[in-house]
Amino acid sequence: MELDDNLKQLMKQLGNAINESLSESESVSGALSDLRESGYDIVLILEATIGFHKRGEVGAKISRMPALSSGELVLSDQDTNFLKSLKIRLDAGDDASPSLV
């Protein structure tokens, strides 16, 4: 799914809002201060996976997010490659189950 410029801007705006909320949070600030006062250096890295699709589109894909549809697991190419790297194979068929290669 290719992102248009408007969607990219909206996603950037959401990222900025999340970052701003964390930066201004007294509870987050207090917890970080407590850690520093206890002698720890802190590196805080947060990752968010956000799924979205345009309302009203039939067959719209959810970006970067595996989905369950009618009880079937839908995997992206990245998911499949990751499972292969772990030597896990998903067999095709009605009663497919993960197996080690």
Backbone as CSV, one residue per row, in Angstrom:
resi,resn,N_x,N_y,N_z,CA_x,CA_y,CA_z,C_x,C_y,C_z
1,MET,0.855,-1.177,0.000,0.000,0.000,0.000,0.893,1.230,0.000
2,GLU,0.789,2.021,-1.028,1.579,3.243,-1.122,0.830,4.368,-0.425
3,LEU,1.553,5.134,0.351,0.934,6.199,1.131,0.948,7.502,0.354
4,ASP,-0.197,8.176,0.329,-0.204,9.479,-0.319,0.344,10.525,0.646
5,ASP,0.636,11.703,0.123,1.267,12.755,0.934,0.405,13.171,2.120
6,ASN,-0.912,13.211,1.938,-1.809,13.596,3.023,-1.737,12.578,4.155
7,LEU,-1.756,11.298,3.812,-1.681,10.257,4.828,-0.331,10.291,5.535
8,LYS,0.735,10.514,4.795,2.060,10.617,5.417,2.083,11.752,6.431
9,GLN,1.485,12.884,6.069,1.442,14.038,6.968,0.615,13.728,8.214
10,LEU,-0.519,13.041,8.029,-1.361,12.687,9.176,-0.646,11.716,10.107
11,MET,0.099,10.767,9.536,0.842,9.815,10.359,1.966,10.517,11.119
12,LYS,2.623,11.470,10.467,3.669,12.253,11.130,3.058,13.061,12.276
13,GLN,1.881,13.626,12.042,1.187,14.402,13.060,0.855,13.505,14.259
14,LEU,0.412,12.274,14.002,0.114,11.343,15.081,1.381,11.007,15.863
15,GLY,2.473,10.742,15.180,3.741,10.457,15.847,4.184,11.607,16.722
16,ASN,4.070,12.812,16.215,4.437,13.996,17.002,3.548,14.141,18.237
17,ALA,2.248,13.866,18.076,1.315,13.980,19.198,1.648,12.957,20.284
18,ILE,1.996,11.723,19.873,2.369,10.690,20.840,3.643,11.096,21.576
19,ASN,4.634,11.560,20.825,5.905,11.991,21.427,5.682,13.148,22.393
20,GLU,4.869,14.096,21.996,4.579,15.258,22.836,3.865,14.834,24.122
21,SER,2.925,13.906,23.987,2.191,13.426,25.164,3.123,12.768,26.167
22,LEU,4.044,11.959,25.666,5.001,11.305,26.567,5.941,12.319,27.201
23,SER,6.375,13.280,26.410,7.306,14.290,26.908,6.682,15.137,28.010
24,GLU,5.381,15.380,27.907,4.698,16.241,28.865,4.064,15.472,30.022
25,SER,4.147,14.160,29.991,3.523,13.341,31.025,4.308,13.429,32.330
26,GLU,3.621,13.835,33.401,4.274,13.928,34.707,4.660,12.547,35.223
27,SER,3.829,11.545,34.961,4.140,10.206,35.470,5.349,9.612,34.751
28,VAL,5.458,9.825,33.438,6.628,9.339,32.697,7.865,10.091,33.159
29,SER,7.753,11.394,33.274,8.874,12.210,33.723,9.325,11.803,35.122
30,GLY,8.368,11.562,36.006,8.700,11.158,37.369,9.395,9.806,37.415
31,ALA,8.916,8.850,36.615,9.533,7.518,36.582,10.953,7.594,36.039
32,LEU,11.155,8.402,35.004,12.499,8.574,34.445,13.430,9.234,35.463
33,SER,12.918,10.227,36.165,13.719,10.901,37.199,14.113,9.935,38.304
34,ASP,13.162,9.092,38.723,13.450,8.106,39.773,14.553,7.154,39.333
35,LEU,14.517,6.732,38.081,15.558,5.844,37.563,16.918,6.539,37.550
36,ARG,16.932,7.785,37.097,18.193,8.542,37.060,18.759,8.729,38.468
37,GLU,17.882,9.066,39.407,18.316,9.265,40.793,18.830,7.975,41.420
38,SER,18.389,6.835,40.882,18.859,5.541,41.376,20.156,5.119,40.714
39,GLY,20.710,6.005,39.860,22.006,5.740,39.255,21.966,5.071,37.892
40,TYR,20.837,5.077,37.244,20.732,4.438,35.936,20.690,5.468,34.814
41,ASP,21.402,5.171,33.731,21.252,5.941,32.495,20.093,5.310,31.731
42,ILE,19.325,6.107,31.039,18.101,5.612,30.410,18.114,5.896,28.917
43,VAL,17.765,4.881,28.167,17.491,5.031,26.746,16.080,4.503,26.544
44,LEU,15.193,5.334,26.112,13.798,4.965,25.938,13.469,4.949,24.458
45,ILE,13.160,3.775,23.956,12.793,3.631,22.548,11.422,2.974,22.507
46,LEU,10.484,3.630,21.919,9.133,3.090,21.795,8.825,2.872,20.325
47,GLU,8.151,1.773,20.046,7.750,1.487,18.676,6.252,1.259,18.668
48,ALA,5.578,1.876,17.736,4.137,1.701,17.621,3.826,1.128,16.245
49,THR,2.988,0.126,16.223,2.486,-0.404,14.966,1.047,0.055,14.854
50,ILE,0.758,0.764,13.790,-0.562,1.349,13.623,-1.175,0.787,12.351
51,GLY,-2.322,0.150,12.487,-3.043,-0.376,11.328,-4.105,0.622,10.899
52,PHE,-4.319,0.709,9.612,-5.335,1.630,9.118,-5.826,1.164,7.760
53,HIS,-7.014,1.574,7.407,-7.538,1.384,6.062,-8.570,2.467,5.810
54,LYS,-8.741,2.806,4.585,-9.684,3.847,4.207,-11.092,3.291,4.337
55,ARG,-11.959,3.975,5.051,-13.339,3.532,5.209,-14.027,3.459,3.854
56,GLY,-14.839,2.433,3.697,-15.628,2.311,2.485,-14.934,1.578,1.352
57,GLU,-13.666,1.278,1.480,-12.972,0.547,0.424,-13.135,-0.939,0.651
58,VAL,-13.598,-1.627,-0.352,-13.737,-3.075,-0.264,-12.366,-3.688,-0.476
59,GLY,-12.015,-4.641,0.388,-10.734,-5.315,0.239,-9.543,-4.450,0.616
60,ALA,-9.767,-3.410,1.398,-8.655,-2.549,1.800,-7.672,-3.340,2.643
61,LYS,-6.392,-3.048,2.489,-5.356,-3.738,3.242,-5.008,-2.925,4.476
62,ILE,-4.633,-3.612,5.520,-4.159,-2.947,6.724,-2.651,-2.913,6.643
63,SER,-2.086,-1.752,6.706,-0.653,-1.595,6.526,0.125,-2.091,7.734
64,ARG,1.135,-2.946,7.480,2.088,-3.414,8.483,1.444,-4.125,9.657
65,MET,0.288,-4.712,9.448,-0.361,-5.338,10.574,-1.055,-6.604,10.132
66,PRO,-0.599,-7.783,10.587,-1.298,-9.000,10.235,-2.720,-8.949,10.770
67,ALA,-3.652,-9.526,10.054,-5.037,-9.457,10.468,-5.665,-10.839,10.460
68,LEU,-6.668,-11.019,11.279,-7.453,-12.233,11.245,-8.714,-11.930,10.466
69,SER,-8.964,-12.730,9.461,-10.125,-12.525,8.616,-10.830,-13.858,8.457
70,SER,-12.033,-13.954,8.922,-12.807,-15.196,8.841,-12.052,-16.362,9.455
71,GLY,-11.313,-16.105,10.510,-10.586,-17.161,11.180,-9.280,-17.558,10.520
72,GLU,-8.906,-16.905,9.443,-7.662,-17.220,8.758,-6.620,-16.172,9.090
73,LEU,-5.394,-16.635,9.307,-4.291,-15.723,9.579,-3.752,-15.204,8.257
74,VAL,-3.669,-13.898,8.133,-3.132,-13.266,6.933,-1.728,-12.774,7.262
75,LEU,-0.736,-13.248,6.510,0.649,-12.879,6.763,1.186,-12.010,5.643
76,SER,1.953,-11.014,6.005,2.633,-10.186,5.016,3.882,-10.919,4.548
77,ASP,4.520,-10.415,3.505,5.780,-10.996,3.045,6.829,-10.929,4.154
78,GLN,6.822,-9.840,4.911,7.770,-9.684,6.015,7.528,-10.752,7.081
79,ASP,6.258,-11.047,7.380,5.934,-12.094,8.344,6.447,-13.445,7.866
80,THR,6.190,-13.758,6.612,6.608,-15.035,6.042,8.121,-15.176,6.068
81,ASN,8.819,-14.118,5.681,10.284,-14.157,5.702,10.818,-14.351,7.120
82,PHE,10.177,-13.720,8.092,10.594,-13.875,9.482,10.413,-15.323,9.938
83,LEU,9.256,-15.915,9.621,9.021,-17.301,10.006,10.029,-18.228,9.335
84,LYS,10.339,-17.958,8.067,11.340,-18.767,7.367,12.701,-18.647,8.048
85,SER,13.040,-17.446,8.518,14.337,-17.257,9.177,14.415,-18.059,10.473
86,LEU,13.254,-18.346,11.071,13.192,-19.169,12.268,13.000,-20.644,11.929
87,LYS,13.031,-20.937,10.613,12.848,-22.300,10.108,11.463,-22.849,10.461
88,ILE,10.460,-21.980,10.365,9.072,-22.379,10.578,8.364,-22.290,9.242
89,ARG,7.684,-23.363,8.881,6.988,-23.429,7.594,5.497,-23.561,7.857
90,LEU,4.692,-22.822,7.091,3.246,-22.963,7.145,2.822,-23.738,5.911
91,ASP,2.246,-24.912,6.109,1.782,-25.718,4.990,0.438,-25.211,4.514
92,ALA,0.212,-25.262,3.221,-1.083,-24.876,2.669,-2.066,-26.002,2.928
93,GLY,-3.320,-25.668,3.077,-4.338,-26.689,3.287,-5.265,-26.300,4.405
94,ASP,-6.348,-27.055,4.518,-7.368,-26.733,5.511,-6.881,-26.922,6.934
95,ASP,-6.064,-27.965,7.160,-5.617,-28.223,8.528,-4.133,-27.898,8.679
96,ALA,-3.723,-26.795,8.026,-2.305,-26.398,8.073,-1.936,-25.982,9.488
97,SER,-0.778,-26.398,9.894,-0.258,-25.982,11.183,1.217,-25.712,11.030
98,PRO,1.757,-24.823,11.850,3.184,-24.512,11.750,4.022,-25.750,12.010
99,SER,5.121,-25.862,11.305,6.041,-26.967,11.555,7.456,-26.480,11.365
100,LEU,8.366,-27.137,12.048,9.775,-26.802,11.903,10.301,-27.444,10.648
101,VAL,11.160,-26.730,9.934,11.746,-27.242,8.701,12.959,-28.080,9.019
